Amino acid sequence: MNSDGATFLRTDPERFRAEIDDPAPASRVPPPEPGATVDGTAVVEFTGARGGVAPLTWGQSSIWRLTTWRADGDSYFNMPWTLPVYGRRDLDTVLGALRRLLERHETLRTNFRRTPGGMVQHVTREGRLTVQVVDGGHARPLTAARELAAGLAAAAFDYEAELPVRCAVVTIGGRPRAVAFGLSHLAADGGALGLLAADWRDLLAGNDPPEPTWQPMDQAAFEREGPGAVRGERAVRYWQAVLEKAPAFMFDYPRHPSGEPRFIRILMRSVALGAAADTLAVRWSVSTASVLTTASAVLLSALTGHRRIAMQLIGANRHDPRIGALVGPAAQDGIFMLELPGGTLAEATRIGHRQALTAYRHAHYEPLGLMAMREEVGRRRGGPIDLSAYFNDTRGGGDWPDLPALEQPGDPAAITALTGRTTFAPAGSWDHVDATTVQFIIGPARETCELHLLADTAYLPRTTVHTLLRGMETLLVRAVAEDVPLDAVAALCGITPVDRPPGWERSHPDPAGAASEASGPARAGADHAHGETAEASGPVVAEAVGG
């Protein structure tokens, strides 16, 4: 996650890195004749309804700022993606469906270019895409496609010269069975992938859905004038109001000795957590996302001692019907703050639900303007405001449709018994993660709750990460049986509140590992005023996995 609020949205929380040769970008391969299959490639020629040049949308701009934070040539924010070939279709039909997908959606035929006036999107009206045609042998079609997609996404895109999509068709016995994609995140987010998948089924069947009426160029115009611009200004004002009250630094305590690599992500798969969240959401008339968001804030409060918790949420920004139908990146960050002076988890969750809805409603804004405001608020308050805690729900529908059914839904004993099926596994490790101390991530699994916790071990040691994961399950499972007082959470979940030595201070936030620490009363007093009032080893990574 970039400190300027840019977001990264992945449809799969695992980072695929297949050990296969990276395909050459389509724009750099001498193309064969259109429609031919030569040496395992075919060419798709397209002619869209329009081309043109426009500024970046706010969603594109958020992603662009994130990609430029990383080293040139890095591909971390590319997305591997697969689609099945429904029915018995021949290669020409599959290539024809790909052609129509490119023609319908301008984002798939867009280059991104630097100009003296800033970055622009350049929609290409006519062009060609070279597609690999790969014999999957005896592999399962989608398994072979996933491996290919990992390779397609493993090389950085040349945004100025290359289309933001790479593609391969997997054949079994000479018949197309699946399609693999490597997509630039500048072209799509999770919501966009759902729209493309729906189109794909129709196009393969020979249907031609109505042409899209809202494309990224239309979105860019909407954001720069009229109601769209007003909405963005309102969002910035809301952020400012929250930042004026947010804790200066939630993790204002001495660092622990961290391991190598310093940043880890642990995955807990818990059917019990999903069943408990479902039960509580119905009981409290909130969403399961709000149950989990609030529980995350409550656990951080129990750990850090802060009664006011600020987190960033990843907003899909698709509540507007026009943006809901947009194939392109729309997700941005929202800001969530919850005051926990006392009471119970049920009371906190009802408040948290309203706060989360407000945060998502104000997650659409011009990124540079928001960054300027954040810097100004930081200057007034004496330093950058820490926003290094995140919550990201990557589920498409906000539920778990394939959770095992209980004989008596909501039965506390039955849900408690499910905790015996909970598993933990490492899900990645990195030397550096920009501007992230902790991130709670709800994975896309349908049959269980996948809770990832990405953490800076200088502030949350590995044992603390496991305690927070298990604590989330313990807290919500217990809440099914009884209303849990907030002041009982630490003991219930086995959380030991952090120790701040007398007079200890931190001069500024250090989510990326460069803080200075000193002994003295000034910062400790300032933090109390702002924060305690009621209300696989790898390269550098910046991440907020989203949905």
N, C-alpha and C positions, 0 to 999 in steps of 0.2 A: 504494500500500500504506500503510495507516495504521500509525502507530507502535505502536498497541496490539495489533497482530497481526490486525486484521480483514483479510479477503481479498476480492478481487474476481475472479470467474471469468467469462471470456467464451468463447463457443464459436467466435468468429471474432476473430483478433487485430487486424483492421482496424476502425477506428471509422467506421461509415457515417454520413454526414451528407448526406442527399439534399435538394436544394433544391425541396421540395414543401411545400404547406401542411400544418401539423400538424393532425391530426384532433382534434376536441373529445372529451374523455373521455366514455365512455358514460354516466357518472353525471350529466353536465351537459347531455345532449342530450335534448330532448323526444322520447320514443320513439314510433315508429309502432305500429300494431297488431301483436301477436305473429305472427311468421311472414310478415308482409307485406314487400314490397320497394318502398319509397317513397323516391324521390330518392336512389337508390344506397345505401340502408341496409336492414337487416333486424334483427329482434329475436330473440334467443335467450333464452327463459325457462327457468330451471332450478329444481329442488327437490332438494337433497341429502339424504343420510341423516341428517345432524345439523348443528347449529351449536353455538357455544359460545365461551367466552373462556378464554384460557390465557396464561401468561407466554411470552415469546419462547423459541424453541430457541436453543442456543448458536450454531448456524449463522446463524440470523436475527439474533441479537444482534451477531455479528461484522460482518455486512453493514450493519446499522443504524448502528453506530458509524462505519463508513466513510462512509455517505451523509451523516451529520450533520456530518462534517468539511468537506464541500463546501458551497458557498453554496446557500441555498434556491432552488429552481427549477431546479437543475442536473440534467441527465439522463444524465450520463456513464455511470453504472452500470446504465442500462437495457440490455436485450438485444434486438436485432432478431433475428427467427427466422422461418424459412419451412418449410412442409411441402407436398409435392405432394398432389394429389388423385388417388389411385390408381384406375384404371379409369374407366369412363364413369358418373359420378355426377351426379345432378341437385342443384339448390340445396337442396331440402328434406333430402336425404340428408346433405349436407355440414353444414347447420345442425344436424341431429339429432346428428351425430357431435360437433360442438362442444358441444352441450348435455350429452351424456353425459360429455365430458371435464371440463366444469365440475362436474358432479354427482359424479363419481368422486373428484376430487382437491380436497380442501378448501383447499389452498394457493392455488388459482386464484380462490377466492371469499372471500378473507381481507382484512380491513382491519387496519391497524396504528395503535394509539392510545396516546397518552400518558395515564397515570393517576398519581395521587399515589404509588402503589406501584411505578411504573416502566412501561415499554412493555409492551403486551399485544397478542396476536393475537386478532382477533375474527372467527370464521368465520361467514359469513352462510349460513343454510340455504336461503333462497329469494331469488331476485332475477332480474335480466335484464341481458343484455349486448347493446349495440347494435353491430352489425357492418356495416362498409362492404362494399358489393358494387361492384366496380370492373371495368369492361371493359378488358382488357389490350390491345385492338387487335391489332396485328401483332407485338407483343413476345413473346419466349419467356416462358412462364408463370412460371417461377421467377425470371427476371430482373426481370419486373414486380413479383413478390412481394417480392424483396429491396429494391427501391426503396420500396415501400410500407412494408415493415418498418422501414426506416430512418426514415421519417417518423413511424410509430407510436411508435417508441422515442425520438424527438427531444424530446419534451416531458416534463417531470418529472411523476411521479404524485402525486396528492393521496392519500397513504396512508390518511388517515382516512375519506375519502368515496368513493374510487374503487377499483374492483376492480384488482388488480395485473396485468391483462392487457387489451390492446387487440387488435382483430382485424379483418382485411379478407379478403374472398374475391375472388380474381382469376378472371374469366371470359374465355374466348376463344370467340368465336362463340356466346355465350349459355350455354356449359357451364362449370361450375367446373373450374379446372385447378390452382390452387395456393391456399394460405392463408398470409397474412402475419400475424405477431404482433409486438407490442411488449410485452415482459415486464419487470416489475420484478425486480431481482435478489433482492429479498426473497421472491419466489415460487418461484424455481427457480435451479439451477446446472446445469453441464454434465451431470452424472449424471442429474438430474431430466429434462432435455430428452430424453435417450435413452429414458427410460421413457415419456414422453408420446408420443414418435414411435412406439414399439411399440404403444401403445394406439390411436393414430390409425389405423394400418393395419387393426387388428381392427375398430374401430368403423365405419369406412367400409365394410367388407365385411359389416356387419350382425351381426358377432359381439359378444358382451358378455363380456369377460374377467371373471374372479372379482374381486369388489370388493376394493380395497386394504384391508389390515388394519392398516397403520401409517401414521398421518398426523402432521403437525407437532404437533398437540395431544398425541398419544401420546408423541412424542419429547420434548416439553417435560417431561412427567411423568416419563419414564424418566431424564432428566438430573438431576432434582432429588431422587431418592431411590434407594436400593438400589444395584445394580451400576453403573448409569449414573453416579451421583454419585461412586462409588468410582473409576471409571475416570477421571473428570475430575480428581480429587484426585491420582491417580497421575501423570497427565500434567503437572500443575503441578510436582510434585516433580522429575520428570525435567528439565523446563525449568530449574528452579532449579539443579540439579546442573550442567547445561551452562553456564548463565550465570555460575556461579562461576568457570569456567575459560576462558570465551570471551575473545577479544581485546577490550580496552576499546574500541578503535577501529581497524578494519583500515585505514582510509584516513587514517592519521596522518602526512600529509605536506603541504607547502604546496600551496595551490590554484593551479591554472593560470588564466590569463585565459579566461573562458568567453564563448562567443558568445551571441547573442540569436536564438531562445530558448536557455536554458541546457541544457535536457534534450532529448535526441534518442533516437530509436529507429531502428536500422538492421536490415534484414532480409537475411540470406544464405540463398539456396536452393541446397542442395548435395546432389546425389545421392550424391556420393563420401562425404560425412559419414554419410549414412544407411547406405550399404553397409558402411563401416568399423565403425560402431557395431554393426550387426547381426552382423558377423563376430566382433568382439571379445566381444560378449555371449555368443555360443555358446561361444567358446574359453575364456572365463573363468568360465562358469556363473553369470552375473549377468544383470540386465535391461539393455536399451538405455538406460533412464532412469538407471540407476546409472552406466553408462559415461559418459553426458553430464554427470551431476551431478558426478562425481568429476573429470572433465576440466575443468569450470568452476572447481572449487576449486583444482586444480593451476595453472591459468592465473592465477588471482588471487594465488596464492602466489608464482608467478614474478614477477608485477608488483610486489606490495607488499612482498615479502621476509618476510612472516609465514609461519611454519611451522605455525601453527594457524589454520584457516579456519572461520569460522562463517557459515552461510547459513540463510535461511528457505526451506522447501519448502512448496508448496501441497498439502495433503492432502485427497483426496476424501472420506475418512471413510466409505467404503461397504463396508468389510470385514465389518461386522456384517450378516447377511442382512436384518434388519428395516430398517436404515438403507439397505441396498442397494436396497430396494424403495420407499424414501421419495421422494415427489415434493415437493420443498422444498429449500432450501439446506442443505447439510451440510458444505461445505468449510471448513476452517480451516488455520492455518499450523502447520507442524512446524518444529522446530529441528534443524539438522544441523551437526555439527562434525567436522572431519577434521584429524588431526595428520599432518604430512608431514615426519618427521625425515630421511628418505632412502629408498633403495630404488628401485623401478621403478613405472611406471604400472600395470602388471598387479597388483602387490602393493597399491598404493594403492586400486585400483578394487575389489578384493575386500573390503578394509576399508570402503571407502565404501559398498558395497552393504549391508553389515550396518548401518552407521550410518544409511543412508537408510531402511531398513525400520524401524529403531527410531524414527526421527524421525516417520515416518508413523503408527506405532502410538501415538504420544503427541501427536497433533494434534487431540484432542477434549477440550475443557475449557471451563470457564465463563470468558468473556473478561474480565470485571471482576476476577475473582480472579487471573487470570494477570497482568493489568496491575498490580495491587497488588503482586504478588510481584516483578515486574520493577523496579518503583520501589524496593522495599526492597533488592533486591540492588544496584541502582545507588547507593543511599545508602551502603551498606556499602563499596562499591568506590570511592567518591569521585566518581561521576558516571554518567550513563546509559550502558548497554552498547550499543555499536553493533551493530545487526542490519539494516543497510541493504543487504545483498547477498541476492539471491533467485534461486531456480531454480524454474521453473514449466513442467511438461510438460502441455500441453493436449490431447494425443492421447487419443482415447477408448480405444483398445485397446493402447496402448503399443508400436506398431510402425508400419511403413510397408508395407502389404500390396501396394501397386502399384509398388514400386521396380523398375526394369528388371532383368531376370534377367541374370546374368553366365554366360558359357559355362562358366567354372570358378568356382563360388562361393568367395569369399574369396581370389581370386587378387590378390596385391598390385599387380602391374603393371596389371591391368584396373581396379582401384579407383583407382589413381593417375591413370590416363587419364581417369577421370570428372571429375577436378578442373577440366578444361577447360570443363565445362558449368556451373560455379558462377557465380551472379549475385548482385549486391548492389543494394539499393534502399532509399531512405528510407522509413520507416514511421511517421512522426509526430514532432512536436516541440512542446514545451511550455515555458512560463515557469517552472513550478514543479511538482515531484513530491514529495509528502510522504514523508519517511523512506526514500527510495530513492537509493542511489548507483549500483548496478548490478543489473540483472535479466536473467538468461538465460531465454529463453522458447522452448520447442519448440512450433511451430505444429501445426495439425491436418491438414496436407496428407498425403495417402496415398502420393503418387508420388515425393516428395523430402523431405529433411529441411529444414524451415523453422526456422532459428535466428534469433530476434530478440535484439538486445542493446539494452536501454534503459539509458541512462547519463547521469550528471551530468557535463557536460563540464568542470566545475571540478576534477574529480579524474580523469576519463578523457577527454582531448581526443578529438575526432573521429578523429584518426589512430590513437589507441590503441584506439578501438572497432573500427575496421576490422582492426587487428592482432590483437585478441582473437578476432574472428570467424574470420578466416583461420587464426589459430593453432589454433583448435579443430579445423578440418578437417585442417591439417597434422599436428597431434599424433596424431590417431586414424588417419589414413591411414598415417603412418609406423609406428604401433604394430601395424598389420597385418603389416608386413614384419619388424619387430624389436621386442624389448622395450626401451622407452625409459626410461633412467634419469631420475629426477626432476630431478637437478641439470643435465641437458642440455636441459630444456624451454625455458628462456628463449632460449638461442641457437638452438635448432631453430625456434622460432616467431617469432623476430625481436622478442622483447619486451625492452625496455630497463627494468630495474628502476628504481623511483622513487628519486629523490635526496632524502635527508633531510639538510639542512645540519647541521653540528655544533651541538649544544645546542638544536636547534629543538624546539618543543613545540606541541601543540594543547591548549587548555584543556578542550574537550569535543567530542563528535561533532557534525558539521554536515551530515547528509545532506540537509537542506532548505535550506541556503544561509545559515545565520546563525551560523557558527562565529566564535569569536575566536581569533586566532593571536598567539603571543608567542614570544619567544626565551628559552630557559632550559632547564635540564637536568631539571627535576622530572618533566614528563610523559613525556619520552623514556625516562627510567629506568623509570617505572611501566609504560609500554607494553611495554618489553622484558620485564618480569616477567610480564605477562599474555599477551602475544601471540607471543613468540618461543620459548617452551619447547617441547620435543618433545611430543608426543602426536599538422508543419505548424504553425508557430507557432500557439499557442492558449492557452487559459485554464489555470488551475490544474488539475492532474491528480493523482489518487492512484490508483495502479494496481498490481495484481499479476494478470496475466492467467493463468487457470488452467484445470486439467483433472484 
